[in-house]
Structure formats: C-alpha cells, structure tokens
Amino acid sequence: MHFLGFKDDREALTLAKRMARDPKVKLTVIRISFDRGYDNLLDWDTMLDAESFKDIKHYDVINGHNITYIEQVSKHGPQIANIIRSLVGDYDLIIVGRRYEVDSLQTTGLSEWSEFPELWVMGDFLSSTYLDCRAIALVVQQPYVDVYIH
C-alpha cells in the first residue's frame, strides 16, 4: 500500500488494514512523506493522516508481524516514481488512493504523461506499460458526500 496522504489514501489504508486482519495476508505500508522544505497547506489533512498511522507503526508487534511500515522521503513526483519503480516487483497487490481533485507539489511531474486520468497519477503510473508492473493495482476513492443537500 502506497500512502501519500489525504482522504482517499486514508480510505485505502483502512481497506488495507482490514485485509491484514487475515493472518495469511502480509501488508507493507509504504508512506511516502515529503521533504518539509515547503509548508503543507492542508494542516487538517496532515493531522488526520497522522491519526491513521497511530496504530500502524507498532501494529506488527501486536499482530504477529504481518504488517510492515516503511517511510520514504521525496521532494517531487519523479522521486516518487523512482521509489515505486524500485518496489513494485515485490508485491502482488498494490493499493493506492485516487486523490480526487487534489493537486499537490508532491506529484508535480507525474501527471504530464497520464494515459488514464480516472485512475489519478499513482494508478495511472502503476498501469502504464513504462513501469511493467505485474501486480494488481487497486485504486480507492472515498465516497463523495454532499453535506449541503437539504
């Protein structure tokens, strides 16, 4: 599971944690955090992301070592592509959040060669022939709820 942040990645993480309840499933959560050389404008999302990881960082000790947590640091999209390219061959299923309507500095440079925009940048990258990914890519989007419906 690749985690960049925001609500769709939190939804994907929740799904991945549920899958990891099965002792036959080994889950690796790769959190790609970003060089703090710039301010994160979505402070609320940052707090919610941190809350999502509260139980993950030490969960492998509690649950028989079937969850592994890895954190990688990136400055921009091409570095994310290199991180994913180096890890993609090790897994059968890769779960990512779609990040619907979220543009960020972290993914700059990845969207220019997008073939499948409905999969967002990460799903598109995982499904591209350039990557030669043999794993199944599952792109998760949190359901949209219109709070202004009367």
GROMACS elastic network, one bead per residue, 0.5 to 0.9 nm:
[ bonds ]
;  ai    aj funct       b0    kb
    1    12     6  0.78089   500
    1    13     6  0.72112   500
    1    16     6  0.71321   500
    1    27     6  0.74189   500
    1    28     6  0.61563   500
    1    30     6  0.59931   500
    1    31     6  0.81977   500
    1    93     6  0.80978   500
    1    94     6  0.53927   500
    1    96     6  0.60621   500
    2     9     6  0.80626   500
    2    12     6  0.89308   500
    2    13     6  0.86533   500
    2    28     6  0.85294   500
    2    29     6  0.61452   500
    2    31     6  0.59816   500
    2    32     6  0.71218   500
    2    84     6  0.83341   500
    2    94     6  0.72486   500
    2    95     6  0.64016   500
    2    96     6  0.55007   500
    2    97     6  0.80908   500
    2   122     6  0.89037   500
    3     6     6  0.88142   500
    3     9     6  0.57140   500
    3    10     6  0.78719   500
    3    12     6  0.82642   500
    3    13     6  0.75070   500
    3    29     6  0.71253   500
    3    30     6  0.60355   500
    3    32     6  0.59668   500
    3    33     6  0.83301   500
    3    95     6  0.86394   500
    3    96     6  0.66584   500
    3    97     6  0.74112   500
    4     9     6  0.66594   500
    4    30     6  0.86963   500
    4    31     6  0.61833   500
    4    32     6  0.52775   500
    4    33     6  0.65386   500
    4    34     6  0.85668   500
    4    96     6  0.85227   500
    4    97     6  0.81755   500
    4   106     6  0.85227   500
    5     8     6  0.76955   500
    5     9     6  0.54800   500
    5    10     6  0.69039   500
    5    31     6  0.82992   500
    5    32     6  0.83049   500
    5    33     6  0.82501   500
    5    45     6  0.75699   500
    5    46     6  0.74980   500
    5    49     6  0.61495   500
    5    97     6  0.83289   500
    5    99     6  0.82788   500
    6     9     6  0.56964   500
    6    10     6  0.63885   500
    6    11     6  0.89340   500
    6    42     6  0.87676   500
    6    45     6  0.56910   500
    6    46     6  0.75431   500
    6    48     6  0.79879   500
    6    49     6  0.67121   500
    6    97     6  0.83880   500
    6    99     6  0.68381   500
    6   102     6  0.82407   500
    7    10     6  0.50024   500
    7    11     6  0.62215   500
    7    12     6  0.86642   500
    7    45     6  0.74400   500
    7    48     6  0.83719   500
    7    49     6  0.80991   500
    7    97     6  0.79130   500
    7    99     6  0.71266   500
    7   100     6  0.89568   500
    7   141     6  0.81248   500
    7   142     6  0.66565   500
    8    12     6  0.62187   500
    8    13     6  0.85832   500
    8    96     6  0.80508   500
    8    98     6  0.57746   500
    8    99     6  0.52492   500
    8   100     6  0.73782   500
    8   139     6  0.89669   500
    8   140     6  0.63285   500
    8   142     6  0.51119   500
    8   143     6  0.87850   500
    9    13     6  0.60414   500
    9    14     6  0.85606   500
    9    49     6  0.85771   500
    9    95     6  0.88359   500
    9    96     6  0.62574   500
    9    98     6  0.71857   500
    9    99     6  0.69777   500
    9   140     6  0.74507   500
    9   141     6  0.78493   500
    9   142     6  0.84085   500
   10    14     6  0.61994   500
   10    15     6  0.86885   500
   10    48     6  0.82713   500
   10    49     6  0.67340   500
   10    52     6  0.66593   500
   10    97     6  0.74727   500
   10   142     6  0.83367   500
   11    14     6  0.51267   500
   11    15     6  0.63869   500
   11    16     6  0.87062   500
   11    97     6  0.71131   500
   11   140     6  0.68942   500
   11   141     6  0.68991   500
   11   142     6  0.57080   500
   12    15     6  0.51115   500
   12    16     6  0.61556   500
   12    17     6  0.86414   500
   12    95     6  0.64996   500
   12    96     6  0.61152   500
   12    97     6  0.55065   500
   12    98     6  0.88305   500
   12   138     6  0.87974   500
   12   139     6  0.78185   500
   12   140     6  0.54786   500
   12   141     6  0.74744   500
   12   142     6  0.81287   500
   13    17     6  0.60851   500
   13    18     6  0.85934   500
   13    29     6  0.81192   500
   13    52     6  0.77911   500
   13    53     6  0.88571   500
   13    95     6  0.81504   500
   13    96     6  0.82700   500
   13    97     6  0.83148   500
   14    17     6  0.51773   500
   14    18     6  0.63369   500
   14    19     6  0.87604   500
   14    52     6  0.81136   500
   15    18     6  0.51642   500
   15    19     6  0.63273   500
   15    20     6  0.87374   500
   15    95     6  0.88588   500
   15   140     6  0.86992   500
   16    19     6  0.50436   500
   16    20     6  0.62191   500
   16    21     6  0.89613   500
   16    27     6  0.72712   500
   16    29     6  0.85886   500
   16    95     6  0.74745   500
   17    21     6  0.66992   500
   17    27     6  0.78513   500
   17    56     6  0.84234   500
   17    67     6  0.85623   500
   18    21     6  0.54358   500
   18    22     6  0.79865   500
   19    22     6  0.61324   500
   19    25     6  0.69418   500
   19    26     6  0.89491   500
   19    27     6  0.82001   500
   20    23     6  0.67980   500
   20    24     6  0.79961   500
   20    25     6  0.53686   500
   20    26     6  0.64514   500
   20    27     6  0.60116   500
   20    66     6  0.70880   500
   20    67     6  0.71654   500
   21    24     6  0.85700   500
   21    25     6  0.75249   500
   21    63     6  0.82836   500
   21    66     6  0.88233   500
   22    25     6  0.55416   500
   22    26     6  0.85737   500
   23    26     6  0.75428   500
   23    63     6  0.83312   500
   23    64     6  0.79881   500
   23    66     6  0.69532   500
   24    66     6  0.81246   500
   25    66     6  0.67886   500
   25    67     6  0.86652   500
   26    65     6  0.82319   500
   26    67     6  0.59790   500
   26    68     6  0.79570   500
   27    66     6  0.60531   500
   27    68     6  0.62295   500
   27    69     6  0.85450   500
   28    66     6  0.81913   500
   28    67     6  0.57043   500
   28    69     6  0.59367   500
   28    70     6  0.73581   500
   28    91     6  0.88934   500
   29    56     6  0.83575   500
   29    67     6  0.74074   500
   29    68     6  0.61588   500
   29    70     6  0.61533   500
   29    71     6  0.82528   500
   30    68     6  0.83838   500
   30    69     6  0.61811   500
   30    71     6  0.57006   500
   30    72     6  0.71299   500
   31    69     6  0.76008   500
   31    70     6  0.61929   500
   31    72     6  0.62490   500
   31    73     6  0.84206   500
   32    70     6  0.84738   500
   32    71     6  0.58846   500
   32    73     6  0.57236   500
   32    74     6  0.66708   500
   32    80     6  0.75526   500
   32    83     6  0.86534   500
   33    36     6  0.87606   500
   33    71     6  0.68998   500
   33    72     6  0.61254   500
   33    74     6  0.62772   500
   33    75     6  0.85876   500
   34    37     6  0.83424   500
   34    72     6  0.82519   500
   34    73     6  0.53034   500
   34    75     6  0.55844   500
   34    76     6  0.78734   500
   34   106     6  0.70367   500
   35    38     6  0.75497   500
   35    73     6  0.62457   500
   35    74     6  0.59324   500
   35    75     6  0.52762   500
   35    76     6  0.87395   500
   36    39     6  0.66037   500
   36    40     6  0.78797   500
   36    75     6  0.84098   500
   37    75     6  0.83010   500
   39    42     6  0.88941   500
   40    43     6  0.63853   500
   40    46     6  0.78140   500
   41    44     6  0.88198   500
   42    45     6  0.53882   500
   42    46     6  0.63976   500
   42    47     6  0.89545   500
   43    47     6  0.63609   500
   43    48     6  0.87203   500
   44    47     6  0.52074   500
   44    48     6  0.63037   500
   44    49     6  0.86308   500
   45    49     6  0.59909   500
   45    50     6  0.85388   500
   46    49     6  0.50931   500
   46    50     6  0.62579   500
   46    51     6  0.86953   500
   47    50     6  0.51243   500
   47    51     6  0.62596   500
   47    52     6  0.87443   500
   48    51     6  0.50200   500
   48    52     6  0.62832   500
   48    53     6  0.89146   500
   49    52     6  0.51089   500
   49    53     6  0.66790   500
   50    53     6  0.53029   500
   50    54     6  0.64739   500
   51    54     6  0.51876   500
   51    55     6  0.82191   500
   52    55     6  0.72490   500
   52    56     6  0.76887   500
   53    57     6  0.62652   500
   54    57     6  0.64595   500
   54    58     6  0.80810   500
   54    59     6  0.89227   500
   55    58     6  0.62199   500
   55    59     6  0.56875   500
   56    60     6  0.74757   500
   56    67     6  0.76057   500
   56    68     6  0.82681   500
   56    69     6  0.70376   500
   57    60     6  0.75542   500
   57    67     6  0.88104   500
   57    68     6  0.80248   500
   57    69     6  0.59978   500
   57    70     6  0.88164   500
   58    61     6  0.59325   500
   58    62     6  0.72531   500
   58    67     6  0.88550   500
   58    68     6  0.89041   500
   58    69     6  0.83609   500
   59    62     6  0.51835   500
   59    63     6  0.60530   500
   59    64     6  0.85702   500
   59    65     6  0.77399   500
   59    66     6  0.85855   500
   59    67     6  0.66248   500
   59    68     6  0.82607   500
   59    69     6  0.88554   500
   60    63     6  0.52837   500
   60    64     6  0.60357   500
   60    66     6  0.58657   500
   60    68     6  0.62528   500
   60    69     6  0.82408   500
   61    64     6  0.60566   500
   61    65     6  0.57096   500
   61    66     6  0.87284   500
   61    67     6  0.85767   500
   62    65     6  0.73956   500
   63    66     6  0.64872   500
   63    67     6  0.75824   500
   64    67     6  0.81604   500
   65    68     6  0.71460   500
   72    80     6  0.89836   500
   72    83     6  0.78503   500
   73    79     6  0.87382   500
   73    80     6  0.86618   500
   74    77     6  0.78832   500
   74    78     6  0.87915   500
   74    79     6  0.57390   500
   74    80     6  0.62387   500
   74    83     6  0.85408   500
   74   106     6  0.76592   500
   75    78     6  0.85600   500
   75    79     6  0.67363   500
   75    80     6  0.81510   500
   75   105     6  0.84093   500
   75   106     6  0.64624   500
   76    79     6  0.56802   500
   76    80     6  0.66420   500
   76   105     6  0.65722   500
   76   107     6  0.60200   500
   76   108     6  0.61622   500
   76   109     6  0.75312   500
   76   110     6  0.89277   500
   77    80     6  0.50278   500
   77    81     6  0.62840   500
   77    82     6  0.87788   500
   77   105     6  0.78082   500
   77   106     6  0.54677   500
   77   108     6  0.50743   500
   77   109     6  0.53126   500
   77   110     6  0.54488   500
   77   111     6  0.87319   500
   78    82     6  0.63492   500
   78    83     6  0.87449   500
   78   107     6  0.79408   500
   78   108     6  0.79504   500
   78   109     6  0.63820   500
   78   110     6  0.66903   500
   79    82     6  0.50485   500
   79    83     6  0.62521   500
   79    84     6  0.86812   500
   80    83     6  0.50605   500
   80    84     6  0.62070   500
   80    85     6  0.84696   500
   80   106     6  0.80670   500
   80   107     6  0.77048   500
   80   110     6  0.87472   500
   81    84     6  0.52224   500
   81    85     6  0.59707   500
   81    86     6  0.85969   500
   81   110     6  0.77058   500
   81   122     6  0.87234   500
   81   125     6  0.78896   500
   82    86     6  0.61465   500
   82    87     6  0.87531   500
   83    86     6  0.53251   500
   83    87     6  0.65170   500
   83    88     6  0.86405   500
   84    87     6  0.52317   500
   84    88     6  0.56953   500
   84   126     6  0.84226   500
   85    88     6  0.55172   500
   85    89     6  0.78796   500
   85   126     6  0.88846   500
   85   131     6  0.66751   500
   85   133     6  0.85402   500
   86    89     6  0.74504   500
   86    90     6  0.88059   500
   87    90     6  0.58392   500
   87    91     6  0.77952   500
   88    91     6  0.61826   500
   88    92     6  0.87168   500
   88    94     6  0.79650   500
   88   126     6  0.83535   500
   88   131     6  0.85434   500
   88   133     6  0.64637   500
   88   134     6  0.82248   500
   88   135     6  0.73975   500
   89    92     6  0.80756   500
   89   132     6  0.89421   500
   89   133     6  0.68065   500
   89   134     6  0.72079   500
   89   135     6  0.73741   500
   90   135     6  0.86128   500
   91    94     6  0.67975   500
   91   134     6  0.86824   500
   91   135     6  0.62421   500
   91   136     6  0.87305   500
   92   134     6  0.75263   500
   92   136     6  0.62263   500
   92   137     6  0.87460   500
   93   135     6  0.52552   500
   93   137     6  0.59673   500
   93   138     6  0.72319   500
   94   126     6  0.84875   500
   94   135     6  0.66218   500
   94   136     6  0.61350   500
   94   138     6  0.61152   500
   94   139     6  0.84670   500
   95   123     6  0.87336   500
   95   136     6  0.84177   500
   95   137     6  0.59486   500
   95   139     6  0.59902   500
   95   140     6  0.72684   500
   96    99     6  0.88440   500
   96   122     6  0.69088   500
   96   123     6  0.69061   500
   96   137     6  0.75674   500
   96   138     6  0.63488   500
   96   139     6  0.50804   500
   96   140     6  0.61760   500
   96   141     6  0.88781   500
   97   100     6  0.84547   500
   97   120     6  0.84703   500
   97   122     6  0.79844   500
   97   123     6  0.81965   500
   97   138     6  0.83765   500
   97   139     6  0.55302   500
   97   141     6  0.59034   500
   97   142     6  0.82589   500
   98   101     6  0.89409   500
   98   102     6  0.89909   500
   98   118     6  0.83064   500
   98   119     6  0.62577   500
   98   120     6  0.53360   500
   98   121     6  0.77818   500
   98   122     6  0.73694   500
   98   123     6  0.71306   500
   98   139     6  0.56976   500
   98   140     6  0.56486   500
   98   141     6  0.53434   500
   98   142     6  0.84572   500
   99   102     6  0.54589   500
   99   103     6  0.81868   500
   99   120     6  0.68399   500
   99   121     6  0.86316   500
   99   140     6  0.86025   500
   99   141     6  0.70601   500
   99   142     6  0.87885   500
  100   103     6  0.85742   500
  100   118     6  0.88115   500
  100   120     6  0.71653   500
  100   141     6  0.72136   500
  100   142     6  0.87811   500
  103   106     6  0.84572   500
  103   107     6  0.73929   500
  103   108     6  0.82087   500
  104   107     6  0.57580   500
  104   108     6  0.67476   500
  105   108     6  0.51706   500
  105   109     6  0.88448   500
  106   109     6  0.86844   500
  107   110     6  0.57008   500
  107   111     6  0.72814   500
  107   121     6  0.75523   500
  107   122     6  0.87938   500
  108   111     6  0.68496   500
  108   112     6  0.84091   500
  109   112     6  0.60487   500
  109   113     6  0.84328   500
  110   113     6  0.66766   500
  110   114     6  0.73853   500
  110   121     6  0.63418   500
  110   122     6  0.83171   500
  110   125     6  0.79189   500
  111   114     6  0.51639   500
  111   115     6  0.89417   500
  111   117     6  0.82578   500
  111   120     6  0.81856   500
  111   121     6  0.56764   500
  111   124     6  0.87573   500
  111   125     6  0.89142   500
  113   125     6  0.89153   500
  114   117     6  0.60498   500
  114   120     6  0.82295   500
  114   121     6  0.67775   500
  114   124     6  0.63037   500
  114   125     6  0.75375   500
  114   128     6  0.86899   500
  115   124     6  0.65380   500
  115   125     6  0.86159   500
  115   128     6  0.76516   500
  116   119     6  0.57348   500
  116   120     6  0.71842   500
  116   121     6  0.82035   500
  116   123     6  0.80914   500
  116   124     6  0.54082   500
  116   125     6  0.88106   500
  116   127     6  0.85009   500
  116   128     6  0.87820   500
  117   120     6  0.50324   500
  117   121     6  0.68655   500
  117   123     6  0.86107   500
  117   124     6  0.67702   500
  118   121     6  0.87057   500
  118   123     6  0.85006   500
  118   124     6  0.80764   500
  119   122     6  0.72208   500
  119   124     6  0.53734   500
  119   125     6  0.88348   500
  119   127     6  0.88783   500
  119   139     6  0.65910   500
  120   123     6  0.56112   500
  120   124     6  0.59408   500
  120   125     6  0.85163   500
  120   139     6  0.83924   500
  121   124     6  0.51212   500
  121   125     6  0.60264   500
  121   126     6  0.86364   500
  122   125     6  0.50622   500
  122   126     6  0.61650   500
  122   127     6  0.86307   500
  122   139     6  0.83522   500
  123   126     6  0.51244   500
  123   127     6  0.62120   500
  123   128     6  0.86372   500
  123   137     6  0.66987   500
  123   138     6  0.75883   500
  123   139     6  0.59962   500
  124   127     6  0.51908   500
  124   128     6  0.60995   500
  125   128     6  0.52343   500
  125   129     6  0.86007   500
  125   130     6  0.81061   500
  125   131     6  0.70679   500
  126   129     6  0.84592   500
  126   130     6  0.88910   500
  126   131     6  0.65927   500
  126   132     6  0.81837   500
  126   133     6  0.62903   500
  126   135     6  0.85304   500
  126   136     6  0.86864   500
  126   137     6  0.65572   500
  127   130     6  0.85298   500
  127   131     6  0.74957   500
  127   132     6  0.79846   500
  127   133     6  0.68749   500
  127   134     6  0.89979   500
  127   136     6  0.86600   500
  127   137     6  0.71884   500
  128   131     6  0.57582   500
  128   132     6  0.70016   500
  128   133     6  0.77500   500
  129   132     6  0.51555   500
  129   133     6  0.75570   500
  130   133     6  0.84539   500
  133   136     6  0.80592   500
  133   137     6  0.88057   500
  141   144     6  0.84306   500
  145   148     6  0.88850   500
  146   149     6  0.60398   500
  147   150     6  0.84746   500
